Amino acid sequence: MTERLTTSITLYGEFDTRDSKMWLDYYFYCKDLIQSINFKPTHLGVTGQSFKSGKIMNLDSSEKKLFKSMEKGEELVSLAVYSLPEDYSIAAFDYDIYMCRTKQLGDPYIIMTFRNDIFDEINVEDVIKELKKYINFNSGQIFQMSNLESPQIYASKANSPSTFKSLKIIREL
């Protein structure tokens, strides 16, 4: 696990955890965005009625289970799509790209986190515009942070911003 800077786009608001179509649309958007910048979506993290373990799963072997859950109209609380390098050791720190829509820790939010060099490959305004389709947008931020300080914890507002030594807020949305 190597320390590196990441850049994240985070949007806060509300969304319906039972809206299977919205979850499915979000899932395909994540996959398409990752592939559009020449990376491969490799893993899923899902929390919901059929997904209790919270473990990161190989995308190829878990996608059918995800689709069946959505077909049944089951509630999903969180859906994360990862692009992990082949030699990763800890998914939470070694990702190239991490995208998550969650209501797991209280206030709903969407976060997309990229290695800094990858962030330069996306059209930020287009991504923000698209993400707003998946949440009733209230506020948001673009920020940089070390992957080892976990941008996901910062985005969840679990700890005070002052606890994150590498945090640099780039823009309020």
DAWOPE-V450941 format. One record per helix or strand of 3 or more residues. SS is the DSSP state (@ for helix, = for strand). FROM is the first residue (numbers start at 1). TO is the last residue. If there is no record, write none. Layout:
SS FROM TO
SS FROM TO
//
This chain:
= 5 14
@ 20 36
= 43 48
= 56 58
@ 59 71
= 76 84
@ 91 94
= 95 102
= 109 115
@ 116 119
@ 124 134
= 136 146
@ 147 149
@ 151 155
@ 161 163
= 168 172
//
